[in-house]
Amino acid sequence: MTCWSLPLGGGGLLAGCAIAAKAANPDCRLIGVEPESGNDGQQSLRAGRIVHIETPPAPSPTARRHSTWASTTFPILQQLVEDIVTVSDDQLLDAMRFCADAMTMVVEPTGCLAAAAVLNGRVDVKGGSVGIVLSGGNIDSARFAQLLGRNPG
């Protein structure tokens, strides 16, 4: 079984990847990932309607500029995404560090969501192949260094 772990912010990347992945392999599993402190997508998918939450407070490295994802993507996610799981800020920072150290990749915190979920067992990938979408290098070097120094792995 093929499984894809994908970050969820506004829903566009997850919806687009879900359409493409299901067209290529209708049996693949698609799991969205978002921060524990901003799990409006998880709540919405499980409730069957869009749930609005408050924007996560700073200084959380996972705080998104928006807390509501696009209503145009919701029906796509309902139809194609199996589940949405969450990861903690510490798990996210550890994944960010892993990307930097093991793969020499600069990835912004929420761009590491999918990797954090797989690395921490939030997405079951045993016995199959997995695709992990890393997205976003939209972080300046000072903030990147600050976040990596915050929680030594």
DSSP file with accessible surface (Angstrom, degrees, kcal/mol):
  #  RESIDUE AA STRUCTURE BP1 BP2  ACC     N-H-->O    O-->H-N    N-H-->O    O-->H-N    TCO  KAPPA ALPHA  PHI   PSI    X-CA   Y-CA   Z-CA
    1    1 A M              0   0  131      0, 0.0   128,-1.0     0, 0.0     2,-0.4   0.000 360.0 360.0 360.0 134.5    0.0    0.0    0.0
    2    2 A T  E     -a  129   0A  37    126,-0.2    27,-2.8    25,-0.1     2,-0.4  -0.767 360.0-170.4 -93.5 136.9    1.3    3.4   -0.9
    3    3 A C  E     -ab 130  29A   3    126,-2.2   128,-2.5    -2,-0.4     2,-0.4  -0.987   8.6-157.7-129.5 139.1    0.8    6.2    1.6
    4    4 A W  E     -ab 131  30A  90     25,-2.9    27,-2.7    -2,-0.4     2,-0.5  -0.968   1.6-160.7-115.9 132.1    1.3    9.9    1.3
    5    5 A S  E     +ab 132  31A   0    126,-2.8   128,-2.2    -2,-0.4    27,-0.2  -0.965  21.9 176.3-110.3 122.8    1.9   12.3    4.2
    6    6 A L  E     - b   0  32A   1     25,-2.5    27,-2.0    -2,-0.5   128,-0.1  -0.974  29.8-113.2-134.3 143.0    1.2   15.9    3.3
    7    7 A P  E     - b   0  33A   7      0, 0.0     2,-0.5     0, 0.0     7,-0.2  -0.399  25.3-149.5 -72.5 149.8    1.2   19.2    5.1
    8    8 A L        +     0   0    3     25,-2.4    33,-0.1   102,-0.1    61,-0.0  -0.982  39.1 132.6-123.7 119.0   -2.1   21.1    5.6
    9    9 A G  S    S-     0   0   26     -2,-0.5    32,-0.1    25,-0.1    -1,-0.1   0.325  89.8  -7.6-119.0 -93.5   -2.2   24.8    5.8
   10   10 A G  S    S-     0   0   30     59,-0.1    60,-2.1     1,-0.0    63,-0.2   0.606  96.3-114.5 -83.8 -13.8   -4.8   26.5    3.6
   11   11 A G  S  > S+     0   0    3     58,-0.2     4,-2.5    -4,-0.1     5,-0.2   0.195  88.8 105.2 104.5 -16.5   -5.7   23.2    2.0
   12   12 A G  H  > S+     0   0   48      2,-0.2     4,-2.6     1,-0.2     5,-0.2   0.929  82.0  44.6 -66.3 -46.7   -4.6   23.9   -1.6
   13   13 A L  H  > S+     0   0   82      2,-0.2     4,-2.7     1,-0.2     5,-0.3   0.945 116.7  46.6 -63.8 -46.0   -1.4   21.9   -1.6
   14   14 A L  H  > S+     0   0    1     -7,-0.2     4,-2.5     1,-0.2    -2,-0.2   0.934 114.3  47.4 -62.8 -44.6   -3.1   18.9    0.1
   15   15 A A  H  X S+     0   0    4     -4,-2.5     4,-2.3     2,-0.2    -1,-0.2   0.934 113.9  46.8 -64.0 -45.8   -6.1   19.0   -2.2
   16   16 A G  H  X S+     0   0   41     -4,-2.6     4,-2.1    -5,-0.2    -2,-0.2   0.925 114.7  46.1 -63.1 -44.7   -4.0   19.3   -5.4
   17   17 A C  H  X S+     0   0   37     -4,-2.7     4,-3.1    -5,-0.2     5,-0.2   0.878 110.8  54.5 -64.5 -37.4   -1.7   16.5   -4.3
   18   18 A A  H  X S+     0   0    0     -4,-2.5     4,-2.5    -5,-0.3     5,-0.3   0.922 108.2  48.3 -63.5 -43.6   -4.7   14.4   -3.4
   19   19 A I  H  X S+     0   0   88     -4,-2.3     4,-1.8     2,-0.2    -2,-0.2   0.946 116.1  43.7 -61.2 -46.8   -6.2   14.8   -6.8
   20   20 A A  H  X S+     0   0   61     -4,-2.1     4,-1.9     2,-0.2    -2,-0.2   0.927 114.8  48.3 -66.1 -44.9   -3.0   13.9   -8.5
   21   21 A A  H  X S+     0   0   14     -4,-3.1     4,-2.8     1,-0.2     7,-0.2   0.921 112.7  47.5 -64.4 -43.3   -2.1   10.9   -6.2
   22   22 A K  H  < S+     0   0   53     -4,-2.5    -1,-0.2    -5,-0.2    -2,-0.2   0.843 109.4  54.2 -69.1 -30.6   -5.6    9.4   -6.5
   23   23 A A  H  < S+     0   0   85     -4,-1.8    -1,-0.2    -5,-0.3    -2,-0.2   0.895 115.6  39.7 -67.9 -37.1   -5.5    9.8  -10.3
   24   24 A A  H  < S+     0   0   88     -4,-1.9    -2,-0.2     1,-0.3    -1,-0.2   0.844 138.7   9.4 -78.9 -35.9   -2.2    7.9  -10.4
   25   25 A N    ><  -     0   0   52     -4,-2.8     3,-2.1    -5,-0.2    -1,-0.3  -0.728  61.3-169.6-149.1  93.2   -3.1    5.3   -7.7
   26   26 A P  T 3  S+     0   0   90      0, 0.0    -4,-0.1     0, 0.0    -3,-0.1   0.720  88.3  56.9 -60.0 -19.1   -6.8    5.2   -6.5
   27   27 A D  T 3  S+     0   0  123      2,-0.1    -5,-0.1    -5,-0.1   -25,-0.1   0.455  80.0 116.1 -92.4  -1.2   -5.8    2.9   -3.7
   28   28 A C    <   -     0   0    2     -3,-2.1     2,-0.4    -7,-0.2   -25,-0.2  -0.305  64.3-125.1 -69.3 152.7   -3.2    5.1   -2.1
   29   29 A R  E     -b    3   0A  55    -27,-2.8   -25,-2.9    52,-0.1     2,-0.5  -0.836  20.4-159.5 -96.2 137.0   -3.7    6.5    1.4
   30   30 A L  E     -b    4   0A   1     -2,-0.4    52,-2.2    50,-0.3    53,-1.1  -0.974   9.6-178.2-122.0 122.5   -3.6   10.2    1.9
   31   31 A I  E     -bc   5  83A   4    -27,-2.7   -25,-2.5    -2,-0.5    53,-0.2  -0.977  12.9-151.5-123.2 121.2   -2.9   11.7    5.4
   32   32 A G  E     -bc   6  84A   0     51,-2.6    53,-2.7    -2,-0.5     2,-0.4  -0.579  11.3-156.0 -85.4 153.9   -2.8   15.4    6.0
   33   33 A V  E     +bc   7  85A   0    -27,-2.0   -25,-2.4    51,-0.2    53,-0.2  -0.998  18.0 162.8-134.9 134.7   -0.7   16.8    8.9
   34   34 A E  E     - c   0  86A   0     51,-2.1    53,-1.3    -2,-0.4     5,-0.1  -0.937  43.8 -80.9-142.7 166.5   -1.0   20.0   10.8
   35   35 A P  E >   - c   0  87A   0      0, 0.0     3,-1.6     0, 0.0    53,-0.2  -0.378  32.9-125.7 -68.2 146.6    0.2   21.4   14.1
   36   36 A E  G >  S+     0   0  104     51,-2.4     3,-0.7     1,-0.3    52,-0.1   0.872 111.8  55.8 -55.2 -38.2   -1.5   20.5   17.3
   37   37 A S  G 3  S+     0   0   49     50,-0.3    -1,-0.3     1,-0.3    51,-0.1   0.512 116.5  34.7 -78.0  -3.2   -2.0   24.2   18.1
   38   38 A G  G <  S+     0   0    0     -3,-1.6     3,-0.4    17,-0.1     2,-0.4  -0.335  70.0 146.0-144.4  57.4   -3.7   24.8   14.8
   39   39 A N    <>  +     0   0   32     -3,-0.7     4,-2.4     1,-0.2     5,-0.2  -0.139  20.1 128.7 -96.3  43.2   -5.8   21.7   14.0
   40   40 A D  H  > S+     0   0    0     -2,-0.4     4,-2.4     1,-0.2    11,-0.5   0.869  74.8  53.3 -65.1 -32.9   -8.8   23.3   12.3
   41   41 A G  H  > S+     0   0    0     -3,-0.4     4,-2.9     2,-0.2     5,-0.2   0.937 109.4  47.4 -66.6 -44.7   -8.4   20.9    9.4
   42   42 A Q  H  > S+     0   0   19      1,-0.2     4,-2.2     2,-0.2     5,-0.2   0.945 114.4  46.7 -61.1 -48.0   -8.5   17.9   11.6
   43   43 A Q  H  X S+     0   0   75     -4,-2.4     4,-2.0     1,-0.2     6,-0.2   0.904 114.1  48.8 -61.1 -41.0  -11.5   19.1   13.5
   44   44 A S  H  X>S+     0   0    0     -4,-2.4     4,-1.7    -5,-0.2     5,-1.2   0.933 110.5  48.6 -65.9 -48.1  -13.3   20.0   10.3
   45   45 A L  H  <5S+     0   0   28     -4,-2.9    -1,-0.2     1,-0.2    -2,-0.2   0.923 115.7  44.7 -59.6 -42.3  -12.6   16.7    8.5
   46   46 A R  H  <5S+     0   0  148     -4,-2.2    -1,-0.2    -5,-0.2    -2,-0.2   0.820 115.9  46.4 -73.5 -29.7  -13.8   14.8   11.6
   47   47 A A  H  <5S-     0   0   55     -4,-2.0    -1,-0.2     2,-0.3    -2,-0.2   0.651 104.6-127.5 -84.8 -17.7  -16.9   17.0   12.1
   48   48 A G  T  <5S+     0   0   41     -4,-1.7     2,-0.3     1,-0.2    -3,-0.2   0.652  82.6  70.0  78.6  15.1  -17.9   16.9    8.5
   49   49 A R  S   <S-     0   0  153     -5,-1.2     2,-0.3    -6,-0.2    -2,-0.3  -0.976  97.3 -81.7-154.8 160.0  -18.0   20.7    8.3
   50   50 A I        -     0   0   40     -2,-0.3     2,-0.5    -3,-0.1    -9,-0.1  -0.533  43.2-159.5 -72.4 125.0  -15.5   23.6    8.4
   51   51 A V        -     0   0   18    -11,-0.5     2,-0.4    -2,-0.3    -7,-0.2  -0.908   4.9-147.0-105.7 131.3  -14.6   24.4   12.0
   52   52 A H        +     0   0  130     -2,-0.5     2,-0.3    16,-0.1    16,-0.1  -0.848  20.2 178.0-100.2 134.2  -13.1   27.8   12.8
   53   53 A I        -     0   0   35     14,-0.5     2,-0.1    -2,-0.4    14,-0.1  -0.862  35.5 -90.3-127.2 165.7  -10.5   28.2   15.5
   54   54 A E        -     0   0  172     -2,-0.3   -14,-0.1     1,-0.1    12,-0.1  -0.441  51.9 -96.0 -71.0 148.5   -8.4   31.0   16.9
   55   55 A T        -     0   0   67     -2,-0.1    -1,-0.1     1,-0.1    12,-0.1  -0.466  49.7-102.6 -62.9 131.4   -5.0   31.7   15.3
   56   56 A P        -     0   0    9      0, 0.0    -1,-0.1     0, 0.0     2,-0.1  -0.292  43.4-108.5 -57.2 141.9   -2.4   29.9   17.4
   57   57 A P    >   -     0   0  101      0, 0.0     3,-1.3     0, 0.0     6,-0.1  -0.375  42.4 -88.3 -73.9 149.2   -0.5   32.4   19.6
   58   58 A A  T 3  S+     0   0   86      1,-0.3     0, 0.0    -2,-0.1     0, 0.0  -0.502 102.8  51.7 -71.9 153.4    3.1   33.4   19.0
   59   59 A P  T 3  S+     0   0  103      0, 0.0    -1,-0.3     0, 0.0     0, 0.0  -0.837  80.7 115.3 -96.3  25.0    5.8   32.4   19.8
   60   60 A S    X   -     0   0   19     -3,-1.3     3,-1.4     1,-0.2     0, 0.0  -0.329  62.0-142.8 -54.9 128.5    4.8   29.0   18.6
   61   61 A P  T 3  S+     0   0   11      0, 0.0    49,-0.3     0, 0.0    -1,-0.2   0.702 100.5  54.8 -67.7 -14.9    7.0   28.1   15.6
   62   62 A T  T 3  S+     0   0    1     47,-0.1     2,-0.1    48,-0.1    -2,-0.1   0.443  74.5 130.2 -97.4  -0.2    3.9   26.5   14.0
   63   63 A A    <   -     0   0   38     -3,-1.4     2,-0.3    -6,-0.1    47,-0.1  -0.339  46.8-150.2 -59.0 125.1    1.6   29.5   14.2
   64   64 A R        -     0   0   19      2,-0.2    -2,-0.1     1,-0.1    -1,-0.1  -0.678  19.5-125.6 -93.9 155.8    0.1   30.1   10.8
   65   65 A R  S    S+     0   0  244     -2,-0.3     2,-0.3   -10,-0.1    -1,-0.1   0.703  99.1  37.0 -72.8 -18.5   -1.0   33.5    9.6
   66   66 A H        -     0   0   75      1,-0.1    -2,-0.2   -12,-0.1     3,-0.1  -0.918  58.8-166.3-128.2 156.4   -4.4   32.1    9.0
   67   67 A S  S    S+     0   0   15     -2,-0.3     2,-0.5     1,-0.1   -14,-0.5   0.385  72.0  70.2-121.5   0.7   -6.5   29.7   11.0
   68   68 A T        -     0   0   56    -16,-0.1     2,-0.2   -28,-0.0    -1,-0.1  -0.978  69.5-148.1-122.2 128.7   -9.2   28.9    8.4
   69   69 A W        -     0   0    5     -2,-0.5   -58,-0.2     1,-0.1   -59,-0.1  -0.479  39.2 -71.7 -93.4 167.7   -8.5   26.9    5.3
   70   70 A A    >>  -     0   0   42    -60,-2.1     3,-1.0    -2,-0.2     4,-0.9  -0.296  27.3-147.0 -67.7 132.1  -10.3   27.4    2.0
   71   71 A S  T 34 S+     0   0   85      1,-0.3    -1,-0.1     2,-0.2     3,-0.1   0.768  97.8  65.4 -66.9 -23.5  -13.9   26.2    1.7
   72   72 A T  T 34 S+     0   0  111      1,-0.2     4,-0.4     2,-0.1    -1,-0.3   0.781 103.7  45.5 -70.4 -24.6  -13.2   25.3   -1.9
   73   73 A T  T <> S+     0   0   12     -3,-1.0     4,-2.4   -63,-0.2     3,-0.3   0.696  91.9  82.9 -89.7 -19.0  -10.8   22.6   -0.9
   74   74 A F  H  X S+     0   0   16     -4,-0.9     4,-2.8     1,-0.2     5,-0.2   0.907  89.3  49.1 -57.1 -47.5  -12.9   21.1    1.9
   75   75 A P  H  > S+     0   0   71      0, 0.0     4,-1.8     0, 0.0    -1,-0.2   0.885 111.6  51.2 -61.4 -33.7  -15.1   18.9   -0.4
   76   76 A I  H  > S+     0   0   47     -4,-0.4     4,-2.5    -3,-0.3     5,-0.3   0.941 111.8  46.2 -66.1 -45.4  -11.9   17.5   -2.1
   77   77 A L  H  X S+     0   0    0     -4,-2.4     4,-2.3     1,-0.2    -1,-0.2   0.906 110.4  53.4 -65.4 -40.7  -10.3   16.7    1.3
   78   78 A Q  H  < S+     0   0   91     -4,-2.8    -1,-0.2    -5,-0.2    -2,-0.2   0.889 115.5  40.9 -58.6 -39.4  -13.5   15.1    2.5
   79   79 A Q  H  < S+     0   0  159     -4,-1.8    -2,-0.2    -5,-0.2    -1,-0.2   0.860 129.6  22.3 -78.3 -36.6  -13.6   12.8   -0.6
   80   80 A L  H  < S+     0   0   34     -4,-2.5     2,-0.5    -5,-0.1   -50,-0.3   0.695  99.0  84.1-111.8 -22.7   -9.9   11.9   -0.9
   81   81 A V     <  -     0   0   10     -4,-2.3   -50,-0.2    -5,-0.3     3,-0.1  -0.748  53.9-159.6 -94.4 128.4   -8.1   12.3    2.4
   82   82 A E        -     0   0  112    -52,-2.2     2,-0.3    -2,-0.5   -51,-0.2   0.891  68.1 -25.4 -69.9 -42.8   -8.2    9.4    4.9
   83   83 A D  E     -c   31   0A  45    -53,-1.1   -51,-2.6     2,-0.0     2,-0.4  -0.985  48.3-130.0-162.4 165.7   -7.3   11.5    8.0
   84   84 A I  E     -c   32   0A   0     -2,-0.3     2,-0.2   -53,-0.2   -51,-0.2  -0.999  29.4-174.3-126.6 124.6   -5.6   14.5    9.3
   85   85 A V  E     -c   33   0A  10    -53,-2.7   -51,-2.1    -2,-0.4     2,-0.3  -0.694  12.7-132.9-112.7 169.3   -3.2   14.0   12.2
   86   86 A T  E     -c   34   0A  13     -2,-0.2     2,-0.3   -53,-0.2   -47,-0.0  -0.854   9.6-159.6-123.9 159.1   -1.2   16.5   14.3
   87   87 A V  E     -c   35   0A   0    -53,-1.3   -51,-2.4    -2,-0.3   -50,-0.3  -0.948  24.5-113.2-131.5 155.1    2.3   16.9   15.5
   88   88 A S     >  -     0   0   24     -2,-0.3     4,-2.3   -53,-0.2     5,-0.2  -0.362  29.9-108.6 -80.8 165.4    3.7   18.9   18.4
   89   89 A D  H  > S+     0   0   35      1,-0.2     4,-2.7     2,-0.2     5,-0.2   0.908 120.9  52.0 -59.2 -42.4    6.0   21.9   18.1
   90   90 A D  H  > S+     0   0   83      2,-0.2     4,-2.3     1,-0.2    -1,-0.2   0.909 109.4  48.8 -63.3 -41.4    8.9   19.9   19.4
   91   91 A Q  H  > S+     0   0   43      2,-0.2     4,-2.0     1,-0.2    -1,-0.2   0.901 111.6  50.9 -63.9 -37.8    8.3   17.1   16.9
   92   92 A L  H  X S+     0   0    0     -4,-2.3     4,-2.3     2,-0.2    -2,-0.2   0.927 110.3  47.7 -65.6 -44.2    8.1   19.7   14.2
   93   93 A L  H  X S+     0   0    0     -4,-2.7     4,-2.5     1,-0.2    -1,-0.2   0.888 109.7  53.5 -66.2 -37.2   11.4   21.3   15.2
   94   94 A D  H  X S+     0   0   63     -4,-2.3     4,-2.4     2,-0.2    -1,-0.2   0.902 109.9  48.0 -63.4 -39.3   13.1   17.9   15.4
   95   95 A A  H  X S+     0   0    0     -4,-2.0     4,-2.6     2,-0.2    -2,-0.2   0.892 109.9  52.4 -67.7 -37.8   11.9   17.2   11.8
   96   96 A M  H  X S+     0   0    0     -4,-2.3     4,-2.0     2,-0.2    -2,-0.2   0.924 110.8  47.6 -62.0 -43.1   13.2   20.6   10.7
   97   97 A R  H  X S+     0   0   29     -4,-2.5     4,-3.3     2,-0.2     5,-0.3   0.905 110.0  53.1 -63.9 -42.5   16.6   19.8   12.3
   98   98 A F  H  X>S+     0   0   93     -4,-2.4     4,-2.7     1,-0.2     5,-0.8   0.928 108.5  49.8 -59.3 -46.1   16.5   16.4   10.5
   99   99 A C  H  X5S+     0   0    0     -4,-2.6     6,-2.2     1,-0.2     4,-0.9   0.911 115.4  43.9 -59.7 -41.3   15.9   18.0    7.2
  100  100 A A  H  X5S+     0   0   18     -4,-2.0     4,-0.7     4,-0.3    -2,-0.2   0.941 123.0  34.6 -69.7 -47.1   18.8   20.4    7.8
  101  101 A D  H  <5S+     0   0  121     -4,-3.3    -3,-0.2     2,-0.2    -2,-0.2   0.929 127.6  31.6 -77.2 -47.9   21.3   17.9    9.2
  102  102 A A  H  <5S+     0   0   63     -4,-2.7    -3,-0.2    -5,-0.3    -2,-0.1   0.783 136.1  21.9 -85.9 -27.8   20.5   14.7    7.2
  103  103 A M  H  <<S-     0   0   75     -4,-0.9    -3,-0.2    -5,-0.8    -2,-0.2   0.368  92.4-127.6-121.4   1.9   19.4   16.2    3.9
  104  104 A T     <  +     0   0  129     -4,-0.7     2,-0.4    -6,-0.3    -4,-0.3   0.887  61.5 142.6  45.6  48.1   21.0   19.7    4.0
  105  105 A M        -     0   0   75     -6,-2.2     2,-0.7    -9,-0.1    -1,-0.2  -0.960  49.3-143.0-118.1 133.7   17.6   21.2    3.2
  106  106 A V        +     0   0   84     -2,-0.4     2,-0.4    -3,-0.1    33,-0.1  -0.869  31.4 169.4 -93.0 114.7   16.2   24.4    4.6
  107  107 A V        -     0   0    6     -2,-0.7    30,-0.3   -11,-0.2    29,-0.1  -0.997  34.2-118.9-129.3 131.4   12.5   23.9    5.2
  108  108 A E    >>  -     0   0   42     28,-3.0     3,-0.9    -2,-0.4     4,-0.6  -0.231  38.9 -98.6 -64.2 159.3   10.2   26.2    7.1
  109  109 A P  G >4 S+     0   0   13      0, 0.0     3,-1.8     0, 0.0   -47,-0.1   0.909 121.8  41.6 -50.6 -55.0    8.6   24.8   10.2
  110  110 A T  G >4 S+     0   0   34    -49,-0.3     3,-1.2     1,-0.3     4,-0.3   0.731 104.1  68.6 -72.3 -13.8    5.2   23.9    8.8
  111  111 A G  G <4 S+     0   0    0     -3,-0.9    24,-1.3     1,-0.2    -1,-0.3   0.660  96.6  56.0 -71.7 -14.1    6.8   22.6    5.7
  112  112 A C  G <X S+     0   0    0     -3,-1.8     4,-2.8    -4,-0.6    -1,-0.2   0.325  75.1 105.5 -96.4   3.8    8.2   19.8    7.8
  113  113 A L  H <> S+     0   0    2     -3,-1.2     4,-2.2     1,-0.2     5,-0.2   0.915  79.8  46.4 -52.5 -50.4    4.7   18.7    9.1
  114  114 A A  H  > S+     0   0    0     19,-0.5     4,-1.9    -4,-0.3    -1,-0.2   0.908 113.8  48.1 -64.0 -41.1    4.6   15.5    6.9
  115  115 A A  H  > S+     0   0    7     18,-0.2     4,-3.1    -4,-0.2     5,-0.2   0.922 109.8  53.2 -64.9 -42.7    8.1   14.4    7.8
  116  116 A A  H  X S+     0   0    0     -4,-2.8     4,-1.6     1,-0.2     6,-0.3   0.907 108.0  51.1 -59.6 -40.7    7.4   15.0   11.5
  117  117 A A  H  <>S+     0   0    0     -4,-2.2     5,-2.5    -5,-0.2     6,-1.1   0.925 114.4  42.0 -64.6 -43.1    4.3   12.8   11.4
  118  118 A V  H ><5S+     0   0   27     -4,-1.9     3,-1.6     1,-0.2    -2,-0.2   0.942 113.7  51.6 -70.0 -45.1    6.1    9.9    9.7
  119  119 A L  H 3<5S+     0   0   92     -4,-3.1    -1,-0.2     1,-0.3    -2,-0.2   0.787 114.8  44.1 -62.8 -25.7    9.3   10.3   11.9
  120  120 A N  T 3<5S-     0   0   66     -4,-1.6    -1,-0.3    -5,-0.2    -2,-0.2   0.206 115.1-109.9-106.6  14.1    7.1   10.2   15.1
  121  121 A G  T < 5S+     0   0   60     -3,-1.6    -3,-0.2     2,-0.2    -4,-0.1   0.668  80.5 126.9  71.9  16.2    4.8    7.4   14.1
  122  122 A R  S   <S+     0   0  103     -5,-2.5     2,-0.5    -6,-0.3    -4,-0.2   0.711  74.9  46.6 -77.0 -19.9    1.7    9.6   13.6
  123  123 A V  S    S-     0   0    6     -6,-1.1     2,-0.7    -9,-0.1    -2,-0.2  -0.992  88.9-133.5-122.0 122.6    1.3    8.1   10.1
  124  124 A D        +     0   0   92     -2,-0.5    -6,-0.1     1,-0.2    -2,-0.0  -0.666  37.0 159.2 -79.0 115.5    1.6    4.3    9.8
  125  125 A V    >   +     0   0   40     -2,-0.7     3,-1.3    -7,-0.1    -1,-0.2   0.254  24.0 134.1-120.0  10.7    3.8    3.5    6.9
  126  126 A K  T 3  S+     0   0  185      1,-0.2     3,-0.1     3,-0.0    -2,-0.0  -0.349  72.3  13.6 -65.0 137.5    4.8   -0.1    7.8
  127  127 A G  T 3  S+     0   0   87      1,-0.2     2,-0.3    -2,-0.1    -1,-0.2   0.627 119.5  60.6  78.3  13.8    4.7   -2.6    5.0
  128  128 A G  S <  S-     0   0   40     -3,-1.3     2,-0.3  -125,-0.0    -1,-0.2  -0.871  85.8 -84.9-151.9-174.1    4.4   -0.1    2.2
  129  129 A S  E     -a    2   0A  68   -128,-1.0  -126,-2.2    -2,-0.3     2,-0.4  -0.739  38.8-156.2-101.1 154.0    5.9    2.7    0.4
  130  130 A V  E     -a    3   0A  59     -2,-0.3     2,-0.4  -128,-0.2  -126,-0.2  -0.982  11.3-157.5-134.1 142.7    5.5    6.3    1.6
  131  131 A G  E     -a    4   0A  11   -128,-2.5  -126,-2.8    -2,-0.4     2,-0.5  -0.967  11.9-165.0-114.1 133.3    5.7    9.7   -0.1
  132  132 A I  E     -a    5   0A  66     -2,-0.4     2,-0.6  -128,-0.2  -126,-0.2  -0.988   9.4-147.4-120.9 123.7    6.4   12.7    2.2
  133  133 A V        -     0   0   29   -128,-2.2     2,-0.5    -2,-0.5   -19,-0.5  -0.826  11.9-170.0 -94.0 119.8    5.8   16.2    0.9
  134  134 A L        +     0   0   50     -2,-0.6     2,-0.4   -20,-0.1   -22,-0.2  -0.926  15.4 179.8-102.7 133.9    8.2   18.8    2.2
  135  135 A S        +     0   0   38    -24,-1.3   -27,-0.2    -2,-0.5   -22,-0.1  -0.984  30.1  28.6-139.6 145.7    7.2   22.4    1.3
  136  136 A G        -     0   0   38     -2,-0.4   -28,-3.0   -29,-0.1    -1,-0.2   0.786  26.8-169.9  84.5 116.2    8.4   25.9    1.9
  137  137 A G        +     0   0   51    -30,-0.3     2,-2.1   -26,-0.0    -1,-0.1  -0.055  47.6 132.2-115.1  27.3   11.8   27.4    2.4
  138  138 A N        +     0   0  142      2,-0.0     2,-0.3   -30,-0.0   -31,-0.1  -0.464  38.2 103.9 -85.0  68.7   10.2   30.7    3.3
  139  139 A I        -     0   0   32     -2,-2.1     2,-0.1   -31,-0.1   -31,-0.0  -0.984  66.7-124.9-147.8 135.5   12.3   31.4    6.4
  140  140 A D     >  -     0   0  104     -2,-0.3     4,-2.5     1,-0.1     5,-0.2  -0.434  29.3-110.8 -81.2 161.2   15.2   33.7    7.0
  141  141 A S  H  > S+     0   0  102      1,-0.2     4,-2.6     2,-0.2     5,-0.2   0.852 114.8  54.0 -62.8 -35.3   18.5   32.4    8.3
  142  142 A A  H  > S+     0   0   70      2,-0.2     4,-2.4     1,-0.2    -1,-0.2   0.938 112.3  43.0 -65.9 -45.6   18.1   34.2   11.7
  143  143 A R  H  > S+     0   0   76      2,-0.2     4,-2.6     1,-0.2     5,-0.2   0.901 113.3  53.1 -66.1 -40.7   14.7   32.7   12.4
  144  144 A F  H  X S+     0   0   28     -4,-2.5     4,-2.3     2,-0.2     5,-0.2   0.952 112.3  44.4 -57.9 -49.9   15.9   29.3   11.1
  145  145 A A  H  X S+     0   0   63     -4,-2.6     4,-2.1     1,-0.2    -2,-0.2   0.897 111.9  53.4 -63.6 -40.4   18.9   29.4   13.5
  146  146 A Q  H  X S+     0   0  118     -4,-2.4     4,-0.8    -5,-0.2    -1,-0.2   0.936 111.2  45.2 -60.5 -46.1   16.7   30.6   16.4
  147  147 A L  H >X S+     0   0    1     -4,-2.6     4,-0.7     1,-0.2     3,-0.6   0.912 112.8  49.8 -67.0 -41.0   14.3   27.7   16.0
  148  148 A L  H 3< S+     0   0   32     -4,-2.3     3,-0.3     1,-0.2    -1,-0.2   0.849 111.4  49.8 -68.9 -29.3   17.0   25.1   15.6
  149  149 A G  H 3< S+     0   0   56     -4,-2.1    -1,-0.2    -5,-0.2    -2,-0.2   0.658  97.4  73.3 -79.9 -12.2   18.7   26.4   18.7
  150  150 A R  H << S+     0   0  118     -4,-0.8    -1,-0.2    -3,-0.6    -2,-0.2   0.853 109.3  20.3 -71.8 -36.4   15.4   26.3   20.7
  151  151 A N  S  < S-     0   0   39     -4,-0.7    -1,-0.3    -3,-0.3    -2,-0.1  -0.673  79.2-149.0-139.4  79.2   15.1   22.6   21.2
  152  152 A P              0   0  105      0, 0.0    -3,-0.1     0, 0.0   -58,-0.1  -0.276 360.0 360.0 -55.5 131.3   18.4   20.7   20.7
  153  153 A G              0   0   89     -5,-0.2   -59,-0.0   -60,-0.1    -5,-0.0   0.381 360.0 360.0 -83.9 360.0   17.8   17.2   19.3
